[in-house]
Each structure stands twice: as structure tokens, then as C-alpha cells.
């Protein structure tokens, strides 16, 4: 949730920059808060959230092993390691998550429909798009030398913040749903449709 607040803050900075055609100075928007401090706080919160998420993800993967180990295409360590593999982190964790989802269903061996994984796929698509757009924005900022180039970079950056917020909301929905599925399975409660 904290990451969303920083995305909103930095997105507001980009909007302010875009609406003042480059005449705006960052500190005027955020008052006494130094931009470097804000970025450091945002990064620290991002890392902390990432660690908590990966611990949660690994625990759910271990549960999936108990319920439907034969549906798991990767060992439990990939629930952690998959996030750390350059380039592979764009699809390995998604595959692990899909396997966890299948094992967490009330009937894990029932026919699998694409609709059932729609939330996971939506989150993952937006998250990967966010990564690509944010990389492009970063490259554009590094190469920018004119006001127009900074406006272009700022537009890409703003798009990245919007995608990041959207991906975070979808991730929260995914976490809540998968946690609920595993809780229902662990307690023997039949989940509501």
C-alpha cells in the first residue's frame, strides 16, 4: 500500500512537470521533503514489501506441494529464486503462481480454464508492461538534453507510475484471493462461488 502512495506522489510530480511545460522545480511540489529522501524511502518500502511478498509466496508454494505436488512444475525454491533470475523473472514466478493457484483450488485436478487464471494473468501483464515502460522512461531521462526530451521522458515515467499503481492493486487482489483459497482448503471450508 505504501508503494502506491509513493507512485501517486511521483506521478503528481510528473503531472506537475508536464502541465508547466518544464518550468516547474520539483521541490516546490513536495515542500520540505527532499526528492532524494522520497526516492530512498520509496525504494526501501519497495524492498521491504518485496521481501514480505516473496516469503508469503514461498509459504503458499510449500502448501501447494502438500495438496497437489504433481501439479507443481518447479521445486519450492523457485518461488524465491525465480524472482532473482534476470529476464527469467518475467515469466518464472508467473508459472509458479499458476501452479500454486491450481493446487489451491477446491478441486485441483478439475479442467483448467483461462478465466480462472484471469486475475493472475491481468496482474502479470500489467506488471511486465510497467517494467518495460519504466525502463524506457529511465533511458529517455538519461538521454534527455532538451525540454521536449524531458517532457517525453516524463510522459513515459507518468505512464509507468500509473501502470505500477494498477499492477499493485491487481497484486493485492491476487494475494487476497489466493490466501483465501488456501485458507479455505486448509480449514476444509468449501469456498463461496
C-alpha positions as CSV (number, residue, x, y, z in Angstrom):
1,X,0.0,0.0,0.0
2,X,2.9,2.4,0.8
3,X,4.3,1.9,-2.7
4,X,1.0,3.1,-4.1
5,X,1.4,6.3,-2.1
6,X,4.9,6.9,-3.5
7,X,3.7,6.2,-7.0
8,X,0.9,8.8,-6.5
9,X,3.5,11.3,-5.2
10,X,5.9,10.8,-8.0
11,X,3.1,10.6,-10.6
12,X,1.9,14.0,-9.3
13,X,5.4,15.4,-9.7
14,X,5.4,14.2,-13.3
15,X,1.9,15.7,-14.0
16,X,3.0,19.0,-12.5
17,X,6.1,18.9,-14.7
18,X,4.1,18.2,-17.8
19,X,1.4,20.8,-17.1
20,X,4.0,23.6,-16.5
21,X,5.9,22.7,-19.7
22,X,9.2,22.2,-17.9
23,X,9.3,25.4,-15.9
24,X,8.5,23.6,-12.6
25,X,11.0,22.8,-9.9
26,X,10.5,19.5,-8.1
27,X,10.9,20.9,-4.5
28,X,8.1,23.3,-5.0
29,X,5.6,20.4,-5.2
30,X,6.9,18.3,-2.3
31,X,7.7,21.2,0.0
32,X,10.4,20.4,2.6
33,X,10.7,16.8,1.6
34,X,13.9,16.3,-0.4
35,X,13.3,14.3,-3.6
36,X,16.3,12.0,-2.9
37,X,14.9,11.2,0.5
38,X,11.5,10.4,-1.1
39,X,13.1,8.1,-3.6
40,X,15.1,6.4,-0.9
41,X,12.0,5.9,1.2
42,X,10.1,4.6,-1.8
43,X,12.9,2.1,-2.7
44,X,13.2,1.0,1.0
45,X,9.5,0.3,1.1
46,X,9.6,-1.5,-2.2
47,X,12.4,-3.8,-1.0
48,X,10.6,-4.5,2.3
49,X,7.3,-5.2,0.6
50,X,9.1,-7.5,-1.9
51,X,10.7,-9.5,0.9
52,X,7.3,-9.9,2.7
53,X,5.7,-10.9,-0.6
54,X,8.4,-13.5,-1.5
55,X,8.2,-15.1,2.0
56,X,4.4,-15.3,1.6
57,X,4.8,-16.7,-2.0
58,X,7.2,-19.4,-0.8
59,X,4.9,-20.4,2.0
60,X,2.0,-20.8,-0.4
61,X,4.2,-22.8,-2.7
62,X,5.1,-25.2,0.1
63,X,1.3,-25.6,0.9
64,X,0.7,-26.3,-2.8
65,X,3.3,-29.1,-2.7
66,X,1.2,-30.9,0.0
67,X,-2.1,-30.6,-1.8
68,X,-1.0,-31.3,-5.4
69,X,2.7,-31.8,-5.6
70,X,2.4,-33.4,-9.0
71,X,0.9,-30.2,-10.4
72,X,4.0,-28.2,-9.4
73,X,6.3,-27.8,-12.4
74,X,9.1,-26.3,-10.3
75,X,10.6,-27.0,-6.9
76,X,9.7,-24.8,-4.0
77,X,13.0,-22.9,-4.2
78,X,11.8,-21.3,-7.5
79,X,9.2,-19.4,-5.5
80,X,12.1,-17.3,-4.3
81,X,14.8,-17.8,-6.9
82,X,12.5,-17.2,-9.9
83,X,12.3,-13.5,-8.9
84,X,16.0,-13.2,-8.9
85,X,16.8,-14.7,-12.3
86,X,17.4,-11.8,-14.8
87,X,15.0,-11.9,-17.7
88,X,13.6,-15.2,-16.4
89,X,11.9,-13.3,-13.6
90,X,9.5,-12.0,-16.3
91,X,7.8,-15.5,-16.6
92,X,9.2,-18.0,-14.0
93,X,7.2,-16.6,-11.0
94,X,4.1,-16.4,-13.1
95,X,4.4,-20.1,-13.8
96,X,5.0,-20.9,-10.2
97,X,1.9,-18.7,-9.2
98,X,-0.3,-20.5,-11.8
99,X,0.8,-23.9,-10.3
100,X,0.1,-22.7,-6.8
101,X,-3.3,-21.4,-7.9
102,X,-4.2,-24.8,-9.5
103,X,-3.2,-26.7,-6.3
104,X,-5.1,-24.3,-4.1
105,X,-8.4,-24.8,-5.9
106,X,-11.0,-26.8,-4.2
107,X,-10.7,-29.4,-6.9
108,X,-7.1,-29.0,-8.2
109,X,-7.4,-31.7,-10.9
110,X,-10.5,-30.2,-12.5
111,X,-10.3,-28.9,-16.0
112,X,-8.4,-25.7,-16.1
113,X,-10.0,-22.7,-17.8
114,X,-8.3,-19.4,-18.7
115,X,-11.0,-17.5,-16.9
116,X,-9.8,-19.0,-13.6
117,X,-6.3,-17.5,-14.0
118,X,-7.6,-14.2,-15.4
119,X,-6.6,-12.2,-12.2
120,X,-3.1,-13.6,-12.2
121,X,-2.7,-13.0,-15.9
122,X,-4.0,-9.5,-15.7
123,X,-1.7,-8.6,-12.8
124,X,1.3,-10.2,-14.6
125,X,0.6,-8.5,-17.9
126,X,0.3,-5.0,-16.3
127,X,3.4,-5.7,-14.1
128,X,5.6,-6.7,-17.1
129,X,4.3,-3.7,-19.1
130,X,5.2,-1.5,-16.1
131,X,8.7,-2.8,-16.1
132,X,9.1,-2.2,-19.9
133,X,7.7,1.3,-19.7
134,X,9.7,2.3,-16.7
135,X,12.9,1.1,-18.4
136,X,12.1,3.2,-21.4
137,X,11.4,6.2,-19.2
138,X,14.7,5.7,-17.4
139,X,16.6,5.6,-20.7
140,X,14.8,8.6,-22.1
141,X,15.7,10.6,-18.9
142,X,19.4,9.6,-19.2
143,X,19.5,10.8,-22.8
144,X,17.3,13.9,-22.5
145,X,19.1,17.2,-23.2
146,X,16.2,19.4,-24.4
147,X,12.9,20.4,-22.7
148,X,11.0,18.4,-25.3
149,X,13.1,15.3,-24.5
150,X,12.4,15.8,-20.8
151,X,8.6,16.1,-21.5
152,X,8.7,12.8,-23.5
153,X,10.6,11.1,-20.7
154,X,8.3,12.5,-18.1
155,X,5.3,11.2,-20.1
156,X,6.7,7.7,-20.2
157,X,7.5,7.9,-16.5
158,X,4.0,9.0,-15.6
159,X,2.7,6.1,-17.6
160,X,5.0,3.8,-15.6
161,X,3.6,5.1,-12.3
162,X,0.0,4.6,-13.5
163,X,0.8,1.0,-14.6
164,X,2.6,0.4,-11.3
165,X,-0.4,1.6,-9.3
166,X,-2.7,-0.6,-11.4
167,X,-0.3,-3.6,-11.0
168,X,-0.2,-3.1,-7.2
169,X,-4.0,-3.1,-7.0
170,X,-4.2,-6.3,-9.0
171,X,-1.4,-7.9,-6.9
172,X,-3.3,-7.0,-3.7
173,X,-6.4,-8.7,-5.2
174,X,-4.4,-11.7,-6.2
175,X,-2.8,-12.1,-2.8
176,X,-6.2,-11.8,-1.1
177,X,-7.8,-14.3,-3.4
178,X,-5.0,-16.9,-3.2
179,X,-4.7,-16.5,0.5
180,X,-8.5,-17.0,0.9
181,X,-8.3,-20.1,-1.4
182,X,-5.5,-21.7,0.7
183,X,-7.3,-20.8,4.0
184,X,-10.5,-22.5,2.8
185,X,-8.5,-25.5,1.6
186,X,-6.5,-25.8,4.8
187,X,-9.6,-25.5,7.1
188,X,-11.8,-27.7,4.9
189,X,-14.3,-24.9,4.3
190,X,-16.0,-25.0,0.9
191,X,-15.3,-21.6,-0.7
192,X,-18.1,-19.4,-1.9
193,X,-18.6,-19.3,-5.6
